[in-house]
Amino acid sequence: MKPPKQPLWNLLQVLCKPHPWHGIFPGDHAPGRVNCFIEVVPADTVKYEIDKLSGYLKVDRPQKYSNICPALYGFLPQSYCGEKVAAYSSAKAGKHVEGDRDPLDVCVLTDRPITHGNIIVECVPIGGFRMLDGGEADDKIIAVLKGDATYGHCEDISQVPSVVLDRLRHYFLTYKLHPGASGNSCEIHSTYGREEALEVISLSFADYDSMFGNLEDLLNSALELFKR
């Protein structure tokens, strides 16, 4: 991805707190190395989620049962799961899938005890889960913290111990369930490696550009009006 080219955008980021979804740059080396905004850490007993309007973290729901996320969990800035991500998921899953109209989710593996969210981490995507939630594409990109002592050497999801992936699968297949639930809206259709993860990320960037790509032009048009 290319960084914002307009001076007004850069000025706003200096004067105002950037919105985690729209104002943080995914990185000069995206999609191979990306910035991820972390919402939830393994110590959290409450599921936090970004408020899309304000950009602040909000409490999505208390984790009433034993579901604790086993990895750093957040999203990729300036990504969006729209038509292109949905079409790709549909082709891979062999059935019609809609985009969930959210930023692309990312799980970041590290052996460091990072104790709070609302932070940016640089990570390397190595694979992902093709997750479907109520007929919508809800991919979970698996990444490793850049330079991590334990996981930093991993270049593909096949190098991650199976027990670690099993914990992640179990979390995502149960984190919306409650005791006595008769059904589950979430399914993990397949697990994919690094190359496919990079494709999903690139498509999410393209979906974001289709949905929000004129933000800089709108801001600069507004600036021109103030100059008159």
HELIX and SHEET records of a PDB file:
HELIX    1   1 PRO A    7  LEU A   15  1                                   9    
HELIX    2   2 GLU A   83  ALA A   93  1                                  11    
HELIX    3   3 ILE A  157  GLN A  159  5                                   3    
HELIX    4   4 SER A  162  THR A  174  1                                  13    
HELIX    5   5 ARG A  194  PHE A  212  1                                  19    
HELIX    6   6 LEU A  215  LYS A  227  1                                  13    
SHEET    1   A 7 GLU A  98  GLY A  99  0                                        
SHEET    2   A 7 GLU A 136  ALA A 137  1                                        
SHEET    3   A 7 ILE A 119  ASP A 133 -1                                        
SHEET    4   A 7 VAL A  34  VAL A  40 -1                                        
SHEET    5   A 7 LEU A  72  PHE A  75 -1                                        
SHEET    6   A 7 ASP A 105  LEU A 109 -1                                        
SHEET    7   A 7 LYS A 140  LEU A 145  1                                        
SHEET    1   B 2 VAL A  46  ILE A  50  0                                        
SHEET    2   B 2 LEU A  57  PRO A  62 -1                                        
SHEET    1   C 4 GLU A  98  GLY A  99  0                                        
SHEET    2   C 4 GLU A 136  ALA A 137  1                                        
SHEET    3   C 4 ILE A 119  ASP A 133 -1                                        
SHEET    4   C 4 CYS A 186  GLY A 193 -1                                        
END                                                                             
